[in-house]
Amino acid sequence: MIKVMLAVAFGGALGALSRFGVAQWSMQHWPKAFPLPTLIVNLLGCLLIGMLYGLWLQRPELSPLLRQTLMVGFLGAFTTFSTFSLDTLRLLENGEGLLAITYILLSVCIGLLATWAGLSLTR
């Protein structure tokens, strides 16, 4: 069990650092009025989890430890529902209702599409 916990922690550290890097990069290149960093990491995470799911469906013999490291650790730390919720709340509090709805629709609809695309890439 310790081995699994360490693997998930390692994946989580890499995921958190990757999320931080994507956020820093995107904030330097685009305006801050729209919560683009969270949208980017969540949509990219959807694509990646779809790809990993497809990979494990095709190759179930792959290491369960690797699956937990990548899917639970890395993607668990890389993506974030709590920040998505807070970003949406802030948009609503600032009177940006239409932008909040746009953000929700983009996150959910494109997130599902990205997950499907990731799975399709591995089939």
Rosetta blueprint (number, residue, H / E / L):
1 M L
2 I H
3 K H
4 V H
5 M H
6 L H
7 A H
8 V H
9 A H
10 F H
11 G H
12 G H
13 A H
14 L H
15 G H
16 A H
17 L H
18 S H
19 R H
20 F H
21 G H
22 V H
23 A H
24 Q H
25 W H
26 S H
27 M H
28 Q H
29 H H
30 W L
31 P L
32 K L
33 A L
34 F L
35 P L
36 L H
37 P H
38 T H
39 L H
40 I H
41 V H
42 N H
43 L H
44 L H
45 G H
46 C H
47 L H
48 L H
49 I H
50 G H
51 M H
52 L H
53 Y H
54 G H
55 L H
56 W H
57 L H
58 Q H
59 R L
60 P L
61 E L
62 L L
63 S L
64 P H
65 L H
66 L H
67 R H
68 Q H
69 T H
70 L H
71 M H
72 V H
73 G H
74 F H
75 L H
76 G H
77 A H
78 F H
79 T L
80 T L
81 F H
82 S H
83 T H
84 F H
85 S H
86 L H
87 D H
88 T H
89 L H
90 R H
91 L H
92 L H
93 E H
94 N L
95 G L
96 E L
97 G H
98 L H
99 L H
100 A H
101 I H
102 T H
103 Y H
104 I H
105 L H
106 L H
107 S H
108 V H
109 C H
110 I H
111 G H
112 L H
113 L H
114 A H
115 T H
116 W H
117 A H
118 G H
119 L H
120 S H
121 L H
122 T H
123 R L
